[in-house]
Each structure stands twice: as structure tokens, then as C-alpha cells.
Amino acid sequence: MIKESYMKLIVNGQEKTFTTGVTLAQVLTELQLDGKVMAAAVNMEIVKQEDWKTYQPKDGDKLELLDFVGGG
């Protein structure tokens, strides 16, 4: 039996736990944010949207998930 391992990520300042090896796209799905986030940065570096399905954050990474709100 294979035991799943977990990692902690800091998402917009809050610590969250995910399965090790999760992709950025899977993080968004688990947080029910897919389709709502317009930009993502990991440790202050932008990750292009086309890379979200393959980019795997590491334990302890800091994610900033941003959406753009219009107004004025």
C-alpha cells in the first residue's frame, strides 16, 4: 500500500495542505478558484498560465493568486 505524502503551501498568506506532486492547476481546482484566477506567482515569480497544468509547487512555497477587478 502506497501512503500519500502531503506538503504545505502558503496561499495568499494562509497555510494550506496539498498532496505532494500537485500541479498549480490542481491547487486552483481544490480551492475552487479555477476560472477565477488571472495570474499566479510562486515565491514572487510569475508562472505563465499555459504552465499551470505542469508546474508543481514545492513544500513551503508561497503562492499569490490574483484576479483582476475592474472599477474606478
Sequence and secondary structure as in RCSB ss.txt:
>XXXX:A:sequence
MIKESYMKLIVNGQEKTFTTGVTLAQVLTELQLDGKVMAAAVNMEIVKQEDWKTYQPKDGDKLELLDFVGGG
>XXXX:A:secstr
     EEEEEETTEEEEEETT  HHHHHHHTT TTT  EEEETTEEE GGGTTT    TT EEEEE      
